[in-house]
Amino acid sequence: MLEQGIHLISTDEMTGIQALERLFPNKRIKPKQVEKIEFEYERHGTLSLIANWDVARGKVVSPSIGPTRTEQDFSEHIQRTIKIDEKAEWIFIVDKLNTHKSESLVKLVAESCGITIDLGRKGKEGILQSMDSRADFLSDESHRIRFVYIPKHTSWLNQIECWF
């Protein structure tokens, strides 16, 4: 894919990551015993991680960490990612979470791909009418930036194994 100028990216979120601090140090190791880790901790809140796995390069690119995982967070994450190579093709492998089929994502893809048609109104008409109509637009193979939807909580590697 790299030779063709296409970025194949698997994107997913991890929410509720806890920032913990142990209250007491671990107990020192004694001969023929394992280290004893104290269980009491102080919680310093939670964060959400949105990460991209560049399939061809085998590394994480453009991760986002923040307090929430909203439609806006995901759209801004994708926008930062495509700025890495603004003229290239991008294929994002994602699950069917509603934020992956959002109004703001459709508008981002349309703007980035130079698509100037009327997108309609969310919940009313056109491409923005429903999650299904937005997903159809976002997965359109003629777009330079597109999304491939896999079932929720299924590894994209499992899907690829099924194709062969």
N, CA, C and O of each residue as an XYZ file, in Angstrom:
656
protein
N       0.813     -1.197      0.000
C       0.000      0.000      0.000
C       0.859      1.265      0.000
O       0.501      2.266     -0.621
N       1.986      1.212      0.696
C       2.856      2.383      0.757
C       3.335      2.795     -0.628
O       3.387      3.982     -0.951
N       3.687      1.791     -1.453
C       4.192      2.101     -2.785
C       3.138      2.806     -3.627
O       3.466      3.568     -4.537
N       1.880      2.550     -3.319
C       0.779      3.148     -4.056
C       0.350      4.492     -3.465
O      -0.569      5.122     -3.987
N       0.994      4.941     -2.392
C       0.648      6.212     -1.765
C      -0.631      6.158     -0.951
O      -1.306      7.172     -0.773
N      -0.965      4.963     -0.453
C      -2.183      4.785      0.348
C      -1.790      4.455      1.779
O      -0.961      3.578      2.021
N      -2.386      5.161      2.717
C      -2.178      4.880      4.134
C      -3.321      3.983      4.609
O      -4.481      4.395      4.592
N      -3.001      2.767      5.030
C      -3.989      1.839      5.570
C      -3.863      1.874      7.087
O      -2.855      1.447      7.650
N      -4.903      2.389      7.742
C      -4.846      2.690      9.169
C      -5.975      1.973      9.907
O      -7.141      2.099      9.534
N      -5.635      1.232     10.938
C      -6.628      0.637     11.823
C      -6.761      1.564     13.028
O      -5.782      1.837     13.723
N      -7.969      2.039     13.266
C      -8.203      3.040     14.310
C      -9.180      2.495     15.351
O     -10.195      1.889     15.007
N      -8.862      2.719     16.620
C      -9.759      2.293     17.684
C      -9.538      3.165     18.915
O      -8.554      3.898     19.013
N     -10.475      3.067     19.842
C     -10.424      3.842     21.069
C     -10.302      2.928     22.274
O     -10.771      1.790     22.271
N      -9.668      3.450     23.289
C      -9.661      2.806     24.597
C     -10.094      3.884     25.580
O      -9.409      4.891     25.761
N     -11.222      3.661     26.201
C     -11.762      4.671     27.116
C     -11.539      4.232     28.559
O     -11.265      3.065     28.836
N     -11.660      5.169     29.446
C     -11.598      4.862     30.870
C     -10.249      4.355     31.340
O     -10.176      3.541     32.260
N      -9.179      4.830     30.713
C      -7.847      4.435     31.164
C      -7.593      5.142     32.493
O      -7.636      6.370     32.569
N      -7.333      4.374     33.520
C      -7.162      4.944     34.853
C      -5.712      5.350     35.102
O      -4.779      4.606     34.800
N      -5.549      6.531     35.651
C      -4.233      6.988     36.096
C      -4.141      6.670     37.588
O      -4.750      7.348     38.415
N      -3.378      5.639     37.919
C      -3.300      5.167     39.296
C      -1.907      5.388     39.875
O      -0.900      5.332     39.170
N      -1.884      5.638     41.167
C      -0.619      5.751     41.899
C      -0.717      4.834     43.115
O      -1.631      4.967     43.929
N       0.209      3.925     43.232
C       0.218      3.015     44.384
C       0.504      3.813     45.651
O       1.344      4.712     45.640
N      -0.185      3.491     46.740
C      -0.011      4.217     48.003
C       1.234      3.766     48.760
O       1.813      4.543     49.518
N       1.644      2.527     48.562
C       2.790      1.987     49.285
C       3.734      1.311     48.297
O       3.292      0.789     47.274
N       5.027      1.317     48.596
C       5.978      0.650     47.687
C       5.772     -0.866     47.711
O       5.239     -1.423     48.671
N       6.208     -1.517     46.632
C       6.155     -2.983     46.578
C       7.076     -3.557     47.650
O       8.063     -2.931     48.035
N       6.742     -4.751     48.126
C       7.588     -5.411     49.114
C       8.738     -6.093     48.391
O       8.553     -6.705     47.339
N       9.898     -5.981     48.955
C      11.105     -6.520     48.331
C      10.999     -8.037     48.124
O      10.334     -8.747     48.877
N      11.660     -8.485     47.106
C      11.690     -9.910     46.793
C      12.565    -10.636     47.809
O      13.643    -10.168     48.176
N      12.074    -11.791     48.254
C      12.848    -12.663     49.129
C      13.182    -13.924     48.333
O      12.485    -14.249     47.371
N      14.227    -14.628     48.718
C      14.572    -15.852     47.985
C      13.386    -16.808     47.878
O      12.683    -17.059     48.857
N      13.176    -17.339     46.660
C      12.127    -18.315     46.340
C      10.716    -17.761     46.517
O       9.774    -18.529     46.710
N      10.555    -16.422     46.454
C       9.236    -15.792     46.521
C       9.114    -14.759     45.407
O      10.116    -14.229     44.927
N       7.904    -14.485     45.010
C       7.667    -13.450     44.009
C       7.519    -12.098     44.696
O       7.227    -12.024     45.890
N       7.722    -11.044     43.937
C       7.561     -9.693     44.474
C       6.100     -9.474     44.868
O       5.193     -9.916     44.162
N       5.876     -8.808     45.967
C       4.518     -8.527     46.440
C       4.184     -7.072     46.107
O       4.850     -6.134     46.544
N       3.122     -6.931     45.314
C       2.693     -5.600     44.879
C       1.514     -5.170     45.727
O       0.533     -5.901     45.867
N       1.618     -3.980     46.289
C       0.534     -3.449     47.123
C      -0.691     -3.179     46.245
O      -0.559     -2.770     45.091
N      -1.861     -3.407     46.793
C      -3.085     -3.266     46.011
C      -3.766     -1.921     46.193
O      -4.603     -1.551     45.370
N      -3.439     -1.182     47.235
C      -4.107      0.099     47.467
C      -3.497      1.183     46.584
O      -2.280      1.267     46.416
N      -4.373      2.004     46.031
C      -3.904      3.055     45.139
C      -4.774      4.297     45.258
O      -5.883      4.260     45.790
N      -4.236      5.396     44.746
C      -4.982      6.643     44.630
C      -5.299      6.829     43.154
O      -4.430      6.670     42.297
N      -6.540      7.163     42.866
C      -6.974      7.334     41.486
C      -6.855      8.802     41.093
O      -7.330      9.685     41.807
N      -6.221      9.052     39.961
C      -6.038     10.424     39.463
C      -6.878     10.686     38.214
O      -6.458     11.447     37.343
N      -8.051     10.073     38.113
C      -8.942     10.311     36.986
C      -8.764      9.303     35.866
O      -7.997      8.347     35.983
N      -9.493      9.534     34.766
C      -9.419      8.649     33.608
C      -9.193      9.454     32.336
O      -9.483     10.649     32.279
N      -8.676      8.785     31.326
C      -8.441      9.383     30.019
C      -8.933      8.429     28.938
O      -9.146      7.242     29.186
N      -9.107      8.967     27.739
C      -9.453      8.169     26.570
C      -8.327      8.279     25.554
O      -7.763      9.353     25.345
N      -8.011      7.154     24.927
C      -6.974      7.096     23.902
C      -7.629      6.741     22.577
O      -8.396      5.781     22.498
N      -7.332      7.509     21.540
C      -7.707      7.159     20.175
C      -6.386      6.938     19.452
O      -5.551      7.839     19.373
N      -6.204      5.730     18.926
C      -4.914      5.398     18.306
C      -5.107      4.862     16.901
O      -6.117      4.232     16.588
N      -4.120      5.124     16.067
C      -4.071      4.623     14.693
C      -2.910      3.657     14.575
O      -1.796      3.971     14.994
N      -3.155      2.496     14.014
C      -2.091      1.546     13.713
C      -1.860      1.587     12.213
O      -2.730      1.202     11.432
N      -0.677      2.060     11.808
C      -0.303      2.079     10.397
C       0.067      0.648     10.015
O       1.118      0.147     10.415
N      -0.788     -0.001      9.249
C      -0.647     -1.421      8.953
C       0.652     -1.710      8.197
O       1.348     -2.669      8.531
N       0.991     -0.913      7.198
C       2.189     -1.170      6.391
C       3.477     -0.912      7.162
O       4.446     -1.658      7.017
N       3.496      0.117      7.964
C       4.714      0.467      8.704
C       4.832     -0.264     10.043
O       5.920     -0.366     10.611
N       3.701     -0.769     10.537
C       3.710     -1.491     11.790
C       3.992     -0.615     12.997
O       4.748     -0.990     13.893
N       3.360      0.579     13.007
C       3.570      1.464     14.153
C       2.356      2.360     14.370
O       1.527      2.554     13.481
N       2.284      2.896     15.583
C       1.210      3.819     15.933
C       1.549      5.199     15.367
O       2.683      5.666     15.477
N       0.555      5.839     14.762
C       0.733      7.206     14.260
C      -0.375      8.097     14.800
O      -1.528      7.677     14.896
N      -0.030      9.303     15.143
C      -0.966     10.354     15.517
C      -1.976      9.964     16.596
O      -3.179     10.128     16.393
N      -1.510      9.449     17.740
C      -2.475      9.118     18.804
C      -3.051     10.374     19.449
O      -2.412     11.426     19.465
N      -4.255     10.254     19.976
C      -4.912     11.356     20.683
C      -5.280     10.879     22.080
O      -5.850      9.800     22.244
N      -4.957     11.677     23.077
C      -5.328     11.373     24.455
C      -6.091     12.566     25.008
O      -5.647     13.708     24.889
N      -7.241     12.295     25.614
C      -8.042     13.374     26.175
C      -9.054     12.845     27.154
O      -9.147     11.636     27.365
N      -9.821     13.745     27.760
C     -10.774     13.338     28.791
C     -12.044     12.673     28.243
O     -12.763     12.012     28.993
N     -12.327     12.840     26.943
C     -13.574     12.310     26.382
C     -13.328     11.595     25.057
O     -12.242     11.664     24.482
N     -14.376     10.904     24.590
C     -14.368     10.254     23.280
C     -15.675     10.621     22.595
O     -16.602      9.814     22.544
N     -15.747     11.810     22.083
C     -16.965     12.305     21.460
C     -16.819     12.317     19.943
O     -15.747     12.046     19.403
N     -17.914     12.635     19.273
C     -17.903     12.805     17.814
C     -16.834     13.824     17.422
O     -16.059     13.595     16.494
N     -16.801     14.936     18.129
C     -15.836     15.987     17.828
C     -14.399     15.512     18.065
O     -13.510     15.805     17.265
N     -14.169     14.780     19.161
C     -12.827     14.237     19.440
C     -12.357     13.351     18.291
O     -11.215     13.460     17.845
N     -13.249     12.462     17.808
C     -12.859     11.533     16.748
C     -12.613     12.273     15.437
O     -11.643     11.986     14.736
N     -13.475     13.212     15.106
C     -13.311     13.983     13.875
C     -11.994     14.781     13.895
O     -11.268     14.813     12.902
N     -11.702     15.411     15.015
C     -10.437     16.157     15.144
C      -9.235     15.221     15.069
O      -8.197     15.590     14.521
N      -9.366     14.018     15.614
C      -8.293     13.025     15.543
C      -8.018     12.647     14.081
O      -6.863     12.594     13.660
N      -9.072     12.387     13.318
C      -8.914     12.034     11.899
C      -8.326     13.210     11.130
O      -7.472     13.018     10.265
N      -8.767     14.408     11.433
C      -8.234     15.595     10.756
C      -6.733     15.745     11.000
O      -5.982     16.026     10.066
N      -6.288     15.561     12.246
C      -4.850     15.633     12.550
C      -4.080     14.536     11.819
O      -2.957     14.746     11.362
N      -4.696     13.376     11.720
C      -4.033     12.254     11.063
C      -3.828     12.518      9.576
O      -2.728     12.315      9.060
N      -4.860     12.963      8.888
C      -4.719     13.164      7.441
C      -3.813     14.351      7.106
O      -3.321     14.446      5.982
N      -3.588     15.246      8.052
C      -2.650     16.352      7.820
C      -1.208     15.863      7.710
O      -0.340     16.592      7.228
N      -0.946     14.626      8.157
C       0.395     14.045      8.017
C       0.786     13.980      6.547
O       1.945     14.201      6.197
N      -0.191     13.672      5.680
C       0.035     13.538      4.235
C      -1.265     13.940      3.549
O      -2.072     13.090      3.173
N      -1.454     15.240      3.394
C      -2.747     15.802      2.989
C      -3.233     15.397      1.606
O      -4.438     15.434      1.357
N      -2.354     15.018      0.708
C      -2.766     14.681     -0.660
C      -2.909     13.176     -0.881
O      -3.379     12.747     -1.935
N      -2.510     12.380      0.097
C      -2.516     10.921     -0.057
C      -3.914     10.347      0.126
O      -4.837     11.024      0.577
N      -4.036      9.066     -0.242
C      -5.257      8.322      0.050
C      -5.151      7.753      1.447
O      -4.078      7.338      1.884
N      -6.277      7.736      2.146
C      -6.346      7.193      3.504
C      -7.496      6.208      3.582
O      -8.618      6.517      3.180
N      -7.215      5.023      4.098
C      -8.248      4.035      4.372
C      -8.191      3.752      5.868
O      -7.189      3.251      6.378
N      -9.277      4.078      6.564
C      -9.369      3.864      8.000
C     -10.250      2.647      8.265
O     -11.410      2.611      7.854
N      -9.700      1.662      8.946
C     -10.459      0.486      9.352
C     -10.978      0.764     10.758
O     -10.197      0.954     11.690
N     -12.307      0.787     10.905
C     -12.926      1.147     12.184
C     -14.093      0.203     12.489
O     -14.587     -0.491     11.600
N     -14.523      0.186     13.744
C     -15.732     -0.563     14.069
C     -16.945      0.320     13.768
O     -16.803      1.429     13.252
N     -18.115     -0.174     14.088
C     -19.354      0.526     13.709
C     -19.873      1.473     14.779
O     -21.076      1.720     14.855
N     -18.992      1.999     15.597
C     -19.372      2.960     16.622
C     -19.996      4.194     15.973
O     -19.574      4.599     14.890
N     -20.988      4.791     16.615
C     -21.691      5.933     16.022
C     -20.772      7.118     15.714
O     -21.015      7.837     14.745
N     -19.727      7.338     16.511
C     -18.822      8.468     16.237
C     -18.020      8.256     14.954
O     -17.447      9.205     14.418
N     -17.978      7.018     14.459
C     -17.269      6.732     13.211
C     -18.156      6.963     11.986
O     -17.724      6.760     10.851
N     -19.401      7.391     12.227
C     -20.358      7.660     11.144
C     -21.035      9.015     11.369
O     -22.221      9.181     11.082
N     -20.290      9.952     11.871
C     -20.882     11.210     12.339
C     -21.017     12.265     11.246
O     -20.394     12.191     10.187
N     -21.846     13.232     11.546
C     -22.033     14.388     10.658
C     -20.710     15.127     10.454
O     -20.360     15.472      9.325
N     -19.978     15.370     11.535
C     -18.730     16.131     11.420
C     -17.689     15.364     10.603
O     -16.882     15.985      9.910
N     -17.688     14.040     10.666
C     -16.762     13.233      9.881
C     -17.113     13.306      8.395
O     -16.224     13.410      7.551
N     -18.409     13.250      8.076
C     -18.848     13.394      6.679
C     -18.404     14.746      6.141
O     -17.873     14.833      5.034
N     -18.618     15.797      6.918
C     -18.229     17.143      6.470
C     -16.720     17.252      6.290
O     -16.260     17.900      5.350
N     -15.941     16.631      7.175
C     -14.484     16.636      7.056
C     -14.040     15.932      5.781
O     -13.210     16.457      5.038
N     -14.582     14.756      5.525
C     -14.205     14.003      4.321
C     -14.621     14.766      3.070
O     -13.841     14.862      2.122
N     -15.823     15.306      3.052
C     -16.288     16.070      1.894
C     -15.365     17.253      1.619
O     -14.953     17.468      0.479
N     -15.044     18.009      2.645
C     -14.167     19.168      2.482
C     -12.768     18.747      2.034
O     -12.202     19.349      1.122
N     -12.213     17.725      2.667
C     -10.854     17.275      2.360
C     -10.739     16.691      0.960
O      -9.681     16.773      0.337
N     -11.823     16.100      0.464
C     -11.821     15.481     -0.866
C     -12.355     16.425     -1.950
O     -12.450     16.037     -3.115
N     -12.701     17.653     -1.574
C     -13.206     18.616     -2.548
C     -14.594     18.285     -3.060
O     -14.936     18.642     -4.187
N     -15.395     17.613     -2.260
C     -16.762     17.243     -2.640
C     -17.684     18.390     -2.245
O     -17.781     18.745     -1.070
N     -18.354     18.960     -3.226
C     -19.134     20.179     -2.975
C     -20.639     19.976     -3.098
O     -21.393     20.949     -3.101
N     -21.087     18.730     -3.199
C     -22.530     18.490     -3.312
C     -23.230     18.844     -2.002
O     -22.603     18.933     -0.947
N     -24.544     19.043     -2.095
C     -25.343     19.300     -0.896
C     -25.406     18.012     -0.081
O     -25.854     16.980     -0.582
N     -24.966     18.065      1.152
C     -24.940     16.889      2.015
C     -26.266     16.629      2.708
O     -26.447     15.577      3.320
N     -27.181     17.557      2.623
C     -28.483     17.402      3.261
C     -28.459     17.883      4.700
O     -27.615     18.691      5.088
N     -29.411     17.366      5.494
C     -29.510     17.759      6.904
C     -29.590     16.514      7.766
O     -30.290     15.558      7.436
N     -28.878     16.536      8.854
C     -28.847     15.394      9.764
C     -30.265     15.063     10.244
O     -30.997     15.930     10.723
N     -30.622     13.807     10.104
C     -31.931     13.349     10.548
C     -33.072     13.704      9.615
O     -34.214     13.329      9.879
N     -32.797     14.418      8.529
C     -33.869     14.887      7.647
C     -33.746     14.366      6.224
O     -34.673     13.748      5.702
N     -32.565     14.624      5.576
C     -32.458     14.296      4.147
C     -31.004     14.180      3.711
O     -30.089     14.634      4.398
N     -30.820     13.567      2.567
C     -29.501     13.496      1.942
C     -28.526     12.572      2.660
O     -28.920     11.686      3.417
N     -27.267     12.801      2.405
C     -26.191     11.985      2.966
C     -26.202     12.032      4.489
O     -25.926     11.023      5.138
N     -26.514     13.175      5.061
C     -26.488     13.335      6.517
C     -27.730     12.772      7.225
O     -27.814     12.812      8.453
N     -28.683     12.253      6.461
C     -29.956     11.825      7.032
C     -29.808     10.795      8.151
O     -30.412     10.957      9.211
N     -29.024      9.748      7.938
C     -28.951      8.670      8.924
C     -27.517      8.159      9.054
O     -26.642      8.500      8.258
N     -27.299      7.331     10.078
C     -25.966      6.730     10.222
C     -25.656      5.839      9.030
O     -24.511      5.785      8.582
N     -26.654      5.142      8.512
C     -26.421      4.284      7.343
C     -26.035      5.103      6.114
O     -25.112      4.731      5.390
N     -26.735      6.221      5.869
C     -26.417      7.047      4.703
C     -25.040      7.706      4.869
O     -24.307      7.870      3.893
N     -24.693      8.080      6.098
C     -23.371      8.659      6.347
C     -22.286      7.598      6.167
O     -21.236      7.878      5.590
N     -22.536      6.379      6.659
C     -21.562      5.282      6.498
C     -21.360      4.956      5.020
O     -20.233      4.699      4.595
N     -22.435      4.964      4.233
C     -22.306      4.713      2.790
C     -21.402      5.754      2.140
O     -20.541      5.419      1.326
N     -21.602      7.012      2.502
C     -20.765      8.086      1.965
C     -19.311      7.910      2.404
O     -18.398      8.003      1.584
N     -19.097      7.657      3.687
C     -17.738      7.557      4.231
C     -16.986      6.336      3.697
O     -15.755      6.341      3.672
N     -17.690      5.306      3.275
C     -17.025      4.100      2.769
C     -16.950      4.068      1.245
O     -16.526      3.063      0.674
N     -17.347      5.130      0.587
C     -17.327      5.200     -0.882
C     -15.888      5.077     -1.394
O     -15.033      5.901     -1.066
N     -15.632      4.050     -2.194
C     -14.276      3.774     -2.683
C     -13.733      4.834     -3.634
O     -12.532      4.854     -3.902
N     -14.583      5.710     -4.148
C     -14.085      6.767     -5.025
C     -13.488      7.943     -4.248
O     -12.864      8.827     -4.836
N     -13.680      7.951     -2.927
C     -13.134      9.034     -2.100
C     -11.684      8.760     -1.726
O     -11.303      7.615     -1.480
N     -10.897      9.797     -1.686
C      -9.485      9.716     -1.291
C      -9.338      9.345      0.177
O      -8.344      8.734      0.569
N     -10.303      9.703      0.971
C     -10.340      9.358      2.398
C     -11.603      8.540      2.602
O     -12.709      9.016      2.345
N     -11.434      7.304      3.066
C     -12.614      6.464      3.237
C     -12.462      5.554      4.453
O     -11.371      5.379      4.993
N     -13.587      4.984      4.861
C     -13.656      4.160      6.060
C     -14.186      2.774      5.696
O     -15.119      2.634      4.905
N     -13.575      1.767      6.285
C     -14.030      0.387      6.145
C     -14.546     -0.026      7.512
O     -13.822      0.047      8.506
N     -15.797     -0.460      7.559
C     -16.436     -0.786      8.834
C     -16.423     -2.291      9.085
O     -16.854     -3.079      8.243
N     -15.926     -2.671     10.244
C     -15.949     -4.068     10.659
C     -16.866     -4.178     11.871
O     -17.155     -3.170     12.516
N     -17.321     -5.375     12.186
C     -18.188     -5.508     13.356
C     -17.507     -5.003     14.618
O     -16.289     -5.111     14.759
N     -18.290     -4.456     15.527
C     -17.781     -3.932     16.784
C     -16.973     -4.990     17.520
O     -17.346     -6.163     17.551
N     -15.866     -4.566     18.108
C     -15.022     -5.409     18.949
C     -14.453     -6.615     18.208
O     -14.218     -7.659     18.816
N     -14.230     -6.485     16.914
C     -13.608     -7.542     16.140
C     -12.307     -7.003     15.591
O     -12.275     -5.923     15.000
N     -11.262     -7.729     15.778
C      -9.965     -7.322     15.254
C     -10.006     -7.310     13.730
O     -10.546     -8.233     13.121
N      -9.448     -6.287     13.114
C      -9.394     -6.234     11.658
C      -8.540     -7.372     11.125
O      -8.750     -7.818      9.997
N      -7.572     -7.857     11.916
C      -6.761     -8.984     11.466
C      -7.624    -10.227     11.303
O      -7.416    -11.003     10.370
N      -8.594    -10.428     12.202
C      -9.505    -11.558     12.059
C     -10.307    -11.441     10.775
O     -10.560    -12.440     10.100
N     -10.705    -10.226     10.439
C     -11.465    -10.021      9.197
C     -10.609    -10.341      7.995
O     -11.085    -10.987      7.062
N      -9.353     -9.908      7.987
C      -8.471    -10.165      6.856
C      -8.225    -11.666      6.709
O      -8.194    -12.182      5.592
N      -8.050    -12.365      7.824
C      -7.848    -13.819      7.777
C      -9.050    -14.498      7.125
O      -8.884    -15.496      6.422
N     -10.253    -13.975      7.346
C     -11.438    -14.569      6.757
C     -11.506    -14.347      5.248
O     -12.157    -15.115      4.539
N     -10.838    -13.302      4.752
C     -10.879    -13.001      3.324
C     -10.016    -13.963      2.517
O     -10.231    -14.124      1.316
N      -9.035    -14.609      3.164
C      -8.088    -15.465      2.433
C      -8.368    -16.925      2.624
O      -7.658    -17.767      2.073
